[in-house]
Amino acid sequence: MSSIEVIDLVKSFGPLTAVDHVSFQVEDGEVFGFLGPNGAGKTTTINVLCTLMRPTAGRARVAGYDVASQRNAVRQSIGLVFQDPSLDDQLTAYENLQFHAHVYNVPGRERAQRIEEVLRVVGLWDRRDAVVRTFSGGMKRRLEIARGILHHPRVLFLDEPTLGLDPQTREHVWEYILEVQRAHHITIFMTTHYMDEAEHCDRIAIIDQGKIVALDTPDALKRMVGVDIVTVQTEDSEQAAREIQERFGLEPQRDDTRLRLEVEAGAEFIPRLVRELGVAIRSVDLHRPTLDDVFLKLTGRAIREGEADPLALMRLHGRLWRGGRR
Amino acid sequence: MTTAYAPTAGLPMRSWQAAARANAGGVYIIWYRDVLRYWRDRVRLISSLGQPLLFLVVFGSGLTASLGAGLTKELGDVSYVRFLFPGIVAMAVLFTAIFSAISIVWDREFGFLREVLVAPISRAAVVLGKALGGSTVAMFQGAILLILAPILGVSLNPLLVLELLVLMFLTAFALTSMGILIAARLQSMEAFQMIMNFLIMPMFFLSGAFFPLRGLPAWMSVVTRLDPVAYGVDPMRRLLLGADLAPGIKIASHHLGTVEDGLILAAFAAVMMVLAVWAFEAQE
């Protein structure tokens, strides 16, 4: 069964079409990513799917409910981690979760226990009574993830879940997300413009100017742009080249003391090479096309990884210096 | 032991009873959050008492000194400070109520509003919870000022306090609802400054807090009758200082009684609530 079903979805703001006839399906338990530059329509799609915006045309179902006509049922079935923090930073971590438990109608007898569980999952149980204002960016994000799963949603939406976090914290946050996903078999729908983040997905839709330009597994997408490059260094290049030609039907290119091979699936090829080659191997190197290459090929532009949306950055800074004034 | 992860439990809102329970939980926790934040923010609690006290002492004493004779003619043997007292209580209620409602704009700016708006509860529950929260806090703020009553020679009794609390709550409820309606449409704190200058301050000045609403120029009498705060100030003054000073707002030669004032406040609140819910539903 599909967790998310989108058919010919359109969302326009006046003359601007942010989401332009988009269709896709996300299966139960899948980690599905929307990858694209800022302004591609990623957040708008999430906003429609989580009922914060009404679609202009087309249909979308989340957890089996229509996002336009069964809004409350959709809302009960989804968890959200927004791009910008959405915590009450004057309340404690525990109080934020208590608030969530009430507005999501978590049964009274389960509330305390569930709050403890999710806080332990994200490693914040010890900080439960600290006011959120004192939390670091990574801790806030973890708390939001905990909150997102508190009411046991079937689908968790993550909109740029690690925007503005340093690489180490990003890695940490992802560990938590995947742990939660595996433990509860939740469907995850995420947007990102970080390439390495997209690698966590089972399938990726590449979106540009409101349209899906490609949709597949990360590996399949990368195969679209070309083959993997395996570079081998052996004791005897001449002999090795001959053997490779005979055994694997490949045309090795001599590059100084190295042999450069173009293969379909480099990761699977290397063990075979090591096992079957009669010549002693000194080193093997694999270069695989990145999702950046894929995006470049499909749109003619680079995503420019790491460059945050200027507006989001401004909001972030605004929050920082206003923080003390609140 | 861990709770079973049951994504389908309580899903969807099958009956209206289940929906009502969810909404009641929403109203409660939104109310609770406002009260909790008020209680925790001692600085705000104390600083927001400073302003009414300043008005009472400086304005009251200053005007009594310079306009003594004229005031005595108008107010009889009631000192101006005493006359001002109910108005100052109303002022505390007015400003606390408006600020509580306007905190929605902060919530929007800081993102928390999205957590509320994407929750599976109705907009009516959100608005009602917020209105009740703001009203509770504002009523409490007004009630603290009653401590001054003995100093000003105004005697209180439990029934009187109860009546005052009801009036303060109704006034606060009407004003918080109005504030929520404004906040639903307000995109920035800068715009709030405008609202403050051109709506809230005039509402305060025209409410009868400072001067009796009698013998005013015709245009001003009309405006004072449109001011919801006036329907809070007048009955509070009547309860605290007697009917001589507050004979009731006159509409078509009829002097409104305390119950009628309360009904007007309630009706105003109801209209504002409906509009506020509508305003929240209209926005995406």
Interface residues (C-beta under 8 A of the other chain):
Chain A: C50 T51 L52 M53 R54 A63 Y65 Q70 N72 A73 R75 Q76 S77 L80 F82 D84 P85 S86 L87 D88 D89 Q90 L91 E95 Q98 F99 H100 H102 V103 Y104 N105 P107 E110 Q113 R114 E117 R147 H152 P153 R154 A183 H184 I186 R319 R326
Chain B: T2 T3 Y5 A6 P7 T8 A9 G10 L11 P12 M13 A18 A19 R21 A22 G25 G26 Y28 I29 I30 R33 L36 R37 R40 D41 W106 D107 F110 G111 F112 L113 R114 E115 V116 L117 V118 A119 P120 I121 S122 E284
